[in-house]
């Protein structure tokens, strides 16, 4: 969410400096929230999570430094360094005080995420009605709004402790993330320099593949395709696009890929692919 706020912030024109300022406030608020999450996570989070590459990758700190250099925006890299130094722990280390801390963090998160969703909705409406110009695609604004809605739903579920159908939930996540992966491919395709023809074609192929996987996930929800099939197909495609994103992020940081992709966006999409892969492993 803090990176969504950053991407919005750098996309406005000088006329909409008030929106730029508001996005910056959201970014800083999510920095503070993330700091508190990291502090509460030491000795608690799983080793699988820390090794998955969804909180940070080998490129995150450099991508933050490069993006801060290009934009002049202060990105607190010390948060990433703290994540890198987190120690894992066992579930037995959870105690009443920690539960209270997490509950309070979640309450703050619910309020903050809700406000950011409204901000994104205002921006998207203004763009679609030709009342605002931003360098961010309308689909990207809608994309990050859907991610925020999923995040809000998850945090609210944690607070209420509601039960759910695990198989149905897995299929809903696969449908959601296959769409997200496909849109990532399309954003990459559109942000690459026109001379990067091979990369553009590869990104386009991934977009088409994940469009098909979206339909496959829908079919699984209707019981016309086995759940195991869509999970296996999704995992194979996500591993491939993960590797593509990793190579692309490395290429952008080393100035070997011509694009208008801010380095942190490359790493952001890579971490989301890693997150999805961990989910798929759980589903499998």
C-alpha positions in Angstrom: 0.0 0.0 0.0 2.8 2.4 0.7 4.3 1.7 -2.7 0.9 2.1 -4.4 0.8 5.5 -2.7 4.3 6.2 -4.1 3.3 5.2 -7.6 0.3 7.5 -7.5 2.4 10.3 -6.0 4.9 10.4 -8.8 2.2 10.2 -11.5 0.5 13.5 -11.1 1.1 16.7 -13.0 2.0 20.0 -11.1 -1.7 21.1 -11.4 -2.7 18.3 -9.1 0.0 19.0 -6.4 -2.7 18.6 -3.8 -3.3 15.0 -4.8 0.5 14.5 -4.8 0.6 15.8 -1.2 -2.3 13.5 -0.2 -0.6 10.5 -1.8 2.6 11.4 0.1 0.7 11.5 3.4 -0.7 8.0 2.7 2.8 6.8 1.9 4.2 8.1 5.2 1.3 6.7 7.2 1.8 3.2 5.6 5.5 3.5 6.4 4.6 4.0 10.1 2.2 1.1 10.0 4.7 -1.2 8.3 7.4 -0.2 10.9 5.1 -1.3 13.7 4.3 -4.5 11.9 8.0 -5.3 11.4 8.7 -4.6 15.1 5.9 -6.9 16.2 7.1 -9.6 13.7 10.5 -10.4 15.1 10.7 -14.0 16.3 7.1 -14.6 15.2 6.9 -14.8 11.4 7.5 -18.1 9.7 10.8 -19.1 8.0 8.8 -19.9 4.9 7.5 -16.3 4.7 10.9 -14.8 5.2 12.4 -17.0 2.5 9.6 -16.5 0.0 10.8 -13.1 -1.3 7.5 -11.4 -0.8 8.5 -8.9 1.9 11.8 -8.2 0.2 14.0 -9.5 -2.6 17.7 -9.2 -3.3 16.8 -6.1 -5.4 14.4 -4.3 -3.0 16.9 -2.0 -1.2 18.7 -1.0 -4.4 15.3 -0.4 -6.1 14.3 1.8 -3.3 17.5 3.8 -3.4 17.3 4.2 -7.2 13.7 5.2 -7.1 14.4 7.7 -4.3 17.3 9.1 -6.4 15.1 9.5 -9.5 12.1 11.1 -7.7 13.7 13.0 -4.8 11.2 11.3 -2.5 12.6 10.0 0.8 12.0 6.2 0.9 13.0 4.8 4.3 15.3 1.9 3.3 15.9 1.1 7.0 12.4 -0.6 7.0 13.6 -3.0 4.3 16.8 -3.6 6.2 14.8 -4.4 9.3 12.7 -6.9 7.3 15.9 -8.5 6.0 17.2 -8.9 9.6 13.9 -10.4 10.9 14.2 -13.7 12.8 11.6 -16.4 12.4 9.8 -18.0 15.3 7.4 -20.7 16.3 3.6 -20.3 16.8 4.2 -21.0 20.5 5.9 -17.6 20.8 2.5 -15.8 20.4 1.2 -14.4 23.6 -1.7 -12.2 24.8 0.3 -8.9 24.6 1.2 -9.7 21.0 -2.4 -10.5 20.2 -3.5 -7.1 21.5 -0.7 -5.4 19.5 -1.8 -7.1 16.3 -5.4 -6.3 17.0 -4.6 -2.6 17.4 -2.4 -2.6 14.2 -5.3 -4.2 12.3 -7.7 -1.6 13.5 -5.4 1.2 12.2 -4.9 -0.7 9.0 -8.6 -1.0 8.4 -9.1 2.7 8.7 -6.0 3.6 6.6 -6.8 1.1 3.8 -10.4 2.3 3.6 -9.3 5.9 3.2 -6.7 4.9 0.5 -9.4 3.0 -1.4 -11.6 6.1 -1.5 -8.6 8.2 -2.6 -7.9 5.7 -5.4 -11.5 5.7 -6.4 -11.6 9.5 -6.6 -8.5 9.5 -8.8 -9.9 6.8 -11.1 -13.2 8.6 -11.5 -11.4 11.9 -12.3 -9.2 10.2 -14.9 -12.1 8.3 -16.6 -14.1 11.5 -16.8 -11.2 13.4 -18.3 -10.9 15.7 -15.3 -7.3 14.6 -14.5 -4.2 13.5 -16.3 -1.8 11.0 -14.7 1.0 8.9 -16.2 -0.6 5.9 -14.4 -2.8 3.8 -16.6 -6.5 3.8 -15.6 -6.3 0.0 -15.4 -3.3 0.3 -13.0 -5.3 2.5 -10.7 -8.2 0.1 -10.8 -5.7 -2.8 -10.3 -4.2 -1.3 -7.1 -7.7 -0.5 -5.9 -8.7 -4.2 -6.2 -5.6 -5.2 -4.3 -6.5 -2.7 -1.5 -10.0 -4.2 -1.4 -8.6 -7.7 -1.0 -6.2 -6.5 1.7 -9.1 -4.8 3.6 -11.2 -7.9 3.4 -8.4 -10.1 4.7 -7.7 -7.8 7.7 -11.4 -7.6 8.6 -11.5 -11.4 8.5 -8.6 -11.5 10.9 -10.3 -9.2 13.3 -13.6 -11.2 13.3 -12.0 -14.6 13.2 -14.6 -15.8 10.6 -14.4 -19.3 9.3 -14.3 -19.9 5.5 -14.4 -22.6 2.8 -10.7 -23.3 2.2 -11.1 -24.7 -1.3 -13.4 -21.9 -2.4 -11.1 -19.4 -0.9 -8.1 -20.9 -2.8 -9.9 -20.7 -6.1 -11.0 -17.1 -5.4 -7.3 -16.3 -4.7 -6.2 -18.0 -7.9 -8.7 -16.2 -9.9 -7.7 -12.9 -8.3 -3.9 -13.4 -8.6 -4.0 -14.8 -12.2 -5.8 -11.6 -13.2 -3.2 -9.6 -11.3 -0.3 -11.4 -13.0 -1.8 -10.9 -16.4 -2.2 -7.2 -15.8 1.4 -7.0 -14.6 2.5 -8.4 -17.9 0.4 -5.9 -19.8 1.7 -3.0 -17.8 5.3 -4.1 -18.4 4.5 -4.5 -22.1 3.2 -0.9 -22.2 6.0 0.6 -20.2 8.9 -0.9 -22.1 10.7 1.2 -24.7 9.3 0.4 -28.2 12.8 -0.9 -29.2 12.6 -3.7 -26.6 10.7 -5.8 -29.1 11.7 -9.2 -27.7 10.7 -8.3 -24.1 7.5 -6.7 -25.3 6.6 -10.0 -27.1 7.4 -12.0 -24.0 5.3 -9.8 -21.8 2.5 -10.0 -24.3 2.6 -13.8 -24.3 2.4 -13.8 -20.5 -0.6 -11.5 -20.6 -2.4 -13.9 -23.0 -1.4 -16.9 -20.9 -2.8 -15.5 -17.7 -6.0 -14.4 -19.4 -6.5 -18.1 -20.2 -5.7 -19.0 -16.6 -8.3 -16.6 -15.4 -10.9 -18.5 -17.5 -9.5 -21.8 -16.2 -9.9 -20.6 -12.6 -13.5 -19.6 -13.4 -14.1 -23.0 -14.8 -12.7 -24.7 -11.7 -15.1 -22.6 -9.6 -18.0 -24.0 -11.7 -16.6 -27.5 -11.2 -15.9 -28.0 -14.9 -12.1 -28.1 -14.4 -10.3 -29.9 -11.6 -8.9 -27.6 -8.8 -5.6 -29.4 -9.0 -5.2 -28.6 -12.7 -5.7 -24.9 -12.3 -3.3 -24.8 -9.4 -0.6 -26.7 -11.3 -1.0 -24.5 -14.4 -1.0 -21.3 -12.4 2.2 -22.4 -10.5 4.0 -23.2 -13.8 3.1 -19.8 -15.3 3.8 -17.8 -12.2 7.3 -19.3 -11.8 8.0 -18.3 -15.4 6.7 -14.7 -15.0 8.5 -14.5 -11.6 11.8 -15.2 -13.4 10.9 -12.7 -16.1 10.2 -10.0 -13.5 13.4 -10.8 -11.7 15.5 -10.5 -14.9 13.7 -7.3 -15.8 14.2 -5.7 -12.4 17.9 -6.6 -12.5 18.1 -5.2 -16.0 16.4 -2.0 -15.1 18.7 -1.5 -12.1 21.8 -2.2 -14.2 20.5 0.2 -16.9 20.3 -2.7 -19.5 16.6 -2.4 -20.1 15.1 0.6 -21.8 11.8 1.5 -20.3 9.8 4.1 -18.3 9.5 1.6 -15.4 10.5 3.1 -12.0 12.8 0.4 -10.4 10.6 0.0 -7.4 7.6 -1.0 -9.6 9.7 -3.9 -11.0 10.6 -5.2 -7.6 7.0 -4.6 -6.4 5.5 -6.9 -9.1 8.3 -9.4 -8.4 7.3 -9.6 -4.7 3.7 -10.1 -5.6 4.6 -13.0 -7.8 6.6 -14.5 -4.9 3.6 -14.0 -2.6 1.3 -15.8 -5.1 3.8 -18.7 -5.4 3.7 -19.2 -1.7 -0.1 -19.2 -1.8 -0.1 -21.7 -4.6 2.3 -24.0 -2.7 -0.1 -23.9 0.2 -3.1 -24.6 -2.0 -1.2 -27.5 -3.7 
